[in-house]
Amino acid sequence: MTTFSRTPQESPRNPQRGDPGSRLREILRGNRLNGKGGIYAVCSAHPAVIEAAVQQSSEDGSVLLVESTSSQVNQFGGYTGLTSSQFAQLVHSAARSAGLPAERVLFGADHSGPFPWRNEASVSAVSKARTLVRDCVLAGYQKIHLDASMPCADDGKGVTERTVAERAVMLCQAAEEAHRELPPGSEQLSYVIGTEVPAPGGESVDAHSPAVTKAEEARRTLETFRAAFAERGLSSAWERVIALVVQPGVDFGSSSIFGYDRAKAQSLSAALSEYPEIVFEAHSTDYQSPQALAQMVEDHFAILKVGPWLTFAFREAVLALGAIERELFSTRPERQVSRVREALEAAMLRDPTYWRAYYSGEADEVRRDLIYGYSDRCRYYWHQRAVQDEITRMFDNLRGTPIPLTLVSQYLPLEYEAIRSGELQPAPARMIQYHIRRVLRVYADACSAKQPA
C-alpha cells in the first residue's frame, strides 16, 4: 500500500497534457442547462483514498477532481507533511500507475486562504495564504477556492463580507500573477468564492441542522465579490468564477448527519437563474444518502465535496482487517499481531490539536468518537510513523496467508459478496480499495459520472 511521501519532487506542468479544466466547465454548463450531471471533488490527501479515486475515475471514464485543503497541504507541509508540488506528484504517480491519462486529472485548492494561520494577524495570515495560492498554481492546480471567510487574530468578533471579498481578491491576484509564470498556452484558472463557507472538516457540534443560505444573501455575495474583482482590475478573472459556496443545510457532527431537505433549498437554488455561468459548490456532503446527493446535483449544487467519509471508510476496512488478523494469529506466539487501533488512539491522545474542539461529553463517549465519530478526526493521524508501522505489520502478517471467507463474511460483508461474485480478489489492499470505492460510487452515480462507452 502507498504511504505518505515526504520527498520533494517536481510536478509535471506540460500544458500539452490536455485540458481537464475545460471538461469541468463543460460539465457545469450542462448542469445549468438541464440540471443533469455534476462532478464530485475528492478532498483527501490519503494515499489509499487517492488510489481508490483514480481507479474509480478510470472505470467511469470521468475527470478525476482531487483537492487538497490548506490545512492538509501547504508551503510548510500541512498535517500530511506535503507541499502542493509533492501532493500533485503523489496523485500523478497514482494516476500513471493505473493508466489514467493526465488530461483527466484536475487539481483543486480547497479552503485556500488564511485558515491555517487564523491565529495570526490578518496581514501575516493573508500573506501566507497568497504564498500558498501561488504554490498551488505553479504545481498545476487549476481550480482555486478563494476562502478568506475565517476571521484572523486582529479581526475582533468577525469580518464583514466586504473584507472577505477584498482578501479573496488579494488571493486571486496572487494566483493570476503565478499563472503568468507558467508556460504559454497553460489552461486558465477557475475560481470558487463565497462567504458562508462551512468550516473545514465538518461541524464541531451535533446540536442542530445548519440554516440554509437565503437567496438574497447569495445574490448579495455574488455582487460584493463582482465589485471587488472589478475594483482590482480583475474583471477577466471574475469571468472565470465557476461556483459559489453556500450552505444547503447539510453537514455532520461526531454522531449526527444533517440531511438535505430539498424544499428548504428551493428558493436558494432558484436564485442562480440570474447567474447562468455559476453553480453552487456544496461542502460537507459526506454521509448524505444517494437520493439526497442526486437531488442536490439536480438543484445545481453541481460540485459535491467529499473527504471524511472516504477516510471513514478506510478506517472501517483497516480495523476490520485487524480483527481478521487477530482471529488468525492471536494464538500463534511466533507472530506479533498489529495494534493499529491502539496506535491510532495513542497518537490522538498525545496530540489533541485536531479533535479537541469536535468531541465532548463523558470520557467513554469521547474515546469512542476519537475512532468512530462521523467527524473522522482520526484522519489527521494516519500518517504518523507509529500508526504506519502497525499498518505495515498488519499487511505483513496477512500477506501470503489465505483469508478464510467466513472471516471476510463476518467483518467485511460487502467485500464478501464481491469476492463470491468474482468481482473482487480477497487481498487486503484490494478490499480496502473496494470499501472506499463503495462511497465513491455513490457520488459517481449522483453526478452521472460514468461516461458512455
PELINQUI-V82735 format. One record per run of one state. SS is the DSSP state (H for helix, E for strand, - for the rest). FROM is the first residue (numbers start at 1). LEN is the number of residues. If there is no record, write none. Layout:
# PELINQUI-V82735
ss->SS from->FROM len->LEN
ss->SS from->FROM len->LEN
This chain:
# PELINQUI-V82735
ss->- from->1 len->14
ss->H from->15 len->3
ss->- from->18 len->2
ss->H from->20 len->15
ss->- from->35 len->4
ss->E from->39 len->5
ss->- from->44 len->3
ss->H from->47 len->14
ss->- from->61 len->3
ss->E from->64 len->6
ss->- from->70 len->3
ss->E from->73 len->1
ss->- from->74 len->4
ss->H from->78 len->3
ss->- from->81 len->1
ss->E from->82 len->1
ss->- from->83 len->1
ss->H from->84 len->15
ss->- from->99 len->3
ss->H from->102 len->3
ss->E from->105 len->8
ss->- from->113 len->2
ss->H from->115 len->3
ss->- from->118 len->4
ss->H from->122 len->17
ss->- from->139 len->4
ss->E from->143 len->4
ss->- from->147 len->14
ss->H from->161 len->19
ss->- from->180 len->10
ss->E from->190 len->4
ss->- from->194 len->21
ss->H from->215 len->17
ss->- from->232 len->3
ss->H from->235 len->4
ss->- from->239 len->2
ss->E from->241 len->5
ss->- from->246 len->5
ss->E from->251 len->2
ss->- from->253 len->4
ss->E from->257 len->2
ss->- from->259 len->7
ss->H from->266 len->9
ss->- from->275 len->4
ss->E from->279 len->4
ss->- from->283 len->7
ss->H from->290 len->9
ss->- from->299 len->4
ss->E from->303 len->4
ss->- from->307 len->1
ss->H from->308 len->22
ss->- from->330 len->10
ss->H from->340 len->11
ss->- from->351 len->1
ss->H from->352 len->3
ss->- from->355 len->8
ss->H from->363 len->10
ss->- from->373 len->4
ss->H from->377 len->4
ss->- from->381 len->4
ss->H from->385 len->14
ss->- from->399 len->6
ss->H from->405 len->7
ss->- from->412 len->1
ss->H from->413 len->8
ss->- from->421 len->7
ss->H from->428 len->19
ss->- from->447 len->7
